[in-house]
Amino acid sequence: MRNDLLNCKDYSMKAVMTSLDVDRHGFVSASDLYKFLKGEGVEVSNEETELLIEIYDSDLNGKLEMSELQWAIEGFETSTC
């Protein structure tokens, strides 16, 4: 699923939010991101996921809303479908 979300230009932001927002609170926290990445077999620390949130958190509220998440994902796109 991660490849579908990160490597495909026509991904659905709703699908991305559904995959990452495990608590269904309308945003992606560092904890959500950590759980998702670990579940995908990515070696990542809590500190690294907190840093990723910090980088893309434009309103400085400590979490990623949909527009910030989209900005983050577009920064990681490397190929098209």
C-alpha positions, 0 to 999 in steps of 0.5 A, a space after each residue: 500500500 505504501 508504494 501506492 500512496 507515495 509513488 502514484 501521482 493520482 493517489 487519493 488524499 482521503 485514502 492517505 489520511 485513512 491509512 495514516 490517521 489510525 485514531 480517526 481524529 482528522 490529523 496525522 500525529 508523529 505517533 500515527 506516522 511512526 505506527 504506519 512506517 513501522 507497520 510497513 517495515 521502515 526502520 524509523 525512530 520516534 524522534 525521526 517521525 517527530 522531526 518529519 512532522 515538524 518539517 511539514 507542520 506549517 501551522 506549528 500545531 504539532 500535527 499534519 492536517 490534510 494539506 500539510 500531509 499532501 505537501 509532505 507526500 508530494 515532497 517524497 514523490 519520485 516516480 509516476 504511475 
